[in-house]
Amino acid sequence: MAGSLEIKMTKKSNISWRIFVILAIVVVIIWGSFWYFLSNNPDRGTFGDMFGSVNALFSGLAFAGVICAILLQMKELSLQRNELKLTRDELKGQKMQMELQNKTLLKQNFENTFFQLLGLHQQILGAIDLIVRQGSVISGRDCFSKFYDSLKKTWTKEIAKNIGEGKTKEEVLNLVYLKFNNKHQSEFGHYFRSLYHIIKLIDHSDVEDKRLYTNLVRAQLSSYELTLLFYNCLSDLGREKFKPLVEKYALLKNMPKDLLIDQPYHESLYARSAYE
């Protein structure tokens, strides 16, 4: 469309120049004719008076030529303005394309890092193992049901003693989880650190749909993993940094609430957004 506009403007400019040239040729012919008649006529004064009005014609033609030149300049300026506008539009399009390419590149870099961390987290999960009765070994997600049983036993052992000493339920809960963590920290401590850094990476990124990626992470967590995450983030180990992210991205949405040790009190320790 821009090309056709430029062609039309060029054609109009060529036509105007042709008209100007034709008028100039006509003026030269008329002037030459008058010069010929005047040079061969003895009574030049009378002949000149007869054609005095021709001076006005020449003046008019000269003025018309000036007007024609001005119009041509105006058309050329208009064409230049159109070219500048087309150049600006093209540069704007190039800028938008570069921004889009940069945005796509940033997303690709983020996703490469995200899926690498997610894969590493699955390796960490698979490397967890426990020796159970009769010397058999369980590994991976199967260990978290045993961790959960150990946490409940620690709770039952400590709750009555510490409540009797005047501690609040939240203080007791923190104390219970810290004792449980000290017992199993070498087995799953790096698991929660890895999970935290994945969610932190998503939260600090510039990707638009962050929930898409946190949902992918949440989909990898079993019921017992979510329950242990729940109690980890209520303790000193995760309350300050991890718990706000859990509530922000609803990481406990799929957690069975009947697994909570003191439900519904423990459930109330999180904002509703953590479950929604």
C-alpha positions, 0 to 999 in steps of 0.5 A: 500500500505504501509502495502504490502511494509513492508511485502515485505521488511520483506520477503526479510530480512527472505530469506537473513537470511536463505541463511546466515544460509545455508552458515554457515551450509555448512562451518561448514560441510566442516570444520568438514570434513577437521578436520576429514580427517586431524586427521586420516591422518598421512601425515598431512602436505602434505594433508594440502598443497593439501587443502591449497586453502580451506583457501581461500574458507573459507576467501571468505565465511567469506567475503561473510558473512560480505557483507551479514550482511551489506546488511541485515543492509542496508535493515533494515535501509531502512525499518526503513526509510520507517516506519519513512516516513509513520509515518510522513505522518500519523502525517501530515494527522492528523494535516490537519484533526485537522486544518479542524476540527478547521476551521469547529468549528470556522465557526459553532461558527461564524454562531451561533452568526451571526444568533442569531444577525440576529434574534435579529435584526428582533425582534428590527425591529418588535418592532418599531411602530408609531402612525399615523393619527386617532390614528392607529399604524403601526409597523416594516418595514411599519414605514420606509416609514413614516421615509422616508417621515419625512426625505424629509420634514426636507430636504425641510424645511432646505435646502434653509435656510442653503444653504443661510447661505453659507453651502455646500450641504454635510454640509446641508445633515448632518445637515438635517439627524441629526435633523431627527435623533434627532426626531426619534432616540428613535424609530430606533436608536438601529436598525442601531446600531444592523445592524452595529454590524452584518456587523462588525461581518462578516468583522472581522471574519475569514470565507472565503465567507463573501459576502454570509453573507452580502448578507443574511443581505442585502436581509432582508432590504426593499427599505426604510430601504436601503434608510435610511441606505444610509443617515445614513452613510452620516451623522456624525453617520455613515460616519466614521465606517459604510459607509466603510463597506457599500461600501466594501460589496455593501449593497446598491445594491438593493436600488431604486435610485429614492428614493434619495432626490437629485439624482444623486448628493447624489448617487455620495457621495458613491463609485461605489462599494456600488452599485455593 
